[in-house]
Amino acid sequence: MSSLLGFSSLVCIFISIFGIYSLVTLACERRRKEIAIRKVNGATVRNILTLFFREYALLLLVSSLIAFPAAWWVMRRWIEHYNR
């Protein structure tokens, strides 16, 4: 059972990583002209990556602030009722 849960957890993590990769790729495609204009005007790759990082770091922070307490609460309730 433990190995099955571990495997399914890994599959879920890989699916979420591919989803985030797809989201970033789509954002890059939509903002291709903006990136090109910034590059022509002298922006470095680091500046452009910082733009994207800020956007997705904010999303990650908000989702973590919601998900971690919710997961803690659910797991705590599950552990409390596990022995019954």
N, C-alpha and C positions, 0 to 999 in steps of 0.2 A: 504494500500500500504506500509506503514511504517513497519508494522509487517511482511509482506511478504519479504521485503528487509532485515529486521533484521534476519529472519529465514534463508534466503538463504546465508547471510553473515556468520552465525554460521555454516552452513553446509560446506561452502567453507573453513572456518578455520579448522574444524575438518578433512576434507579431506587432507588439507595440513599438519596438525599435523601427521596424519597416514602415509602420504608419507615420512615425515622426519623420523619417527620412523622406517619405513621399510628400509630406506636408511642406518640408523645407524645399524640396525640389520644385514643387508647384509654385511656392512663393518666389523662388529664384526665376522661374520662367515668366511669371507675371511681372516681375520687376526688372526684367532684363534690360530695358531701355534706361531705366533709372540707374542701374549699376554701370552701364556703359557710359552714361553722361558723367557720373561721379568719377569713373576711371579716367576719362578724358580730361576732366578738370583737376586731376592730380591726386585723387584719393588712393590710398594704398589698399592692399588686400585686407590688411588688419582693420582699417576703418570700415570697410564694407562688411566684414565678418562681425565687427562690433555692433553694427546696425541690426543684423539678424539676431545676434546673441541676445541683445537687450529685449527684443520682441518676444523671443521664445523663453528667455529666462523669467520674464514676468508671468507668462502663461504657466510655466513650471512651478513657480513660487505659489501662485494662487491655487493651482490644483493640488499641490502638496499640503497647503494649509487646510484644504477641505478634506483631502483623502486620509492623511495621517491620523487626525483625531477620530474620524469615522471608523477607520480600521482598528484603532486601539479600542474604541468602545465596543465594536462588534466582537473582537477577539476576547475582550475581558468578559463580556456577557456569555460567550460560548464556553470559556474556561470555568466560569462560576457554575454553569449548569451541566458541565461535562460529567461529573461524578454521580449525578442523579439517575 
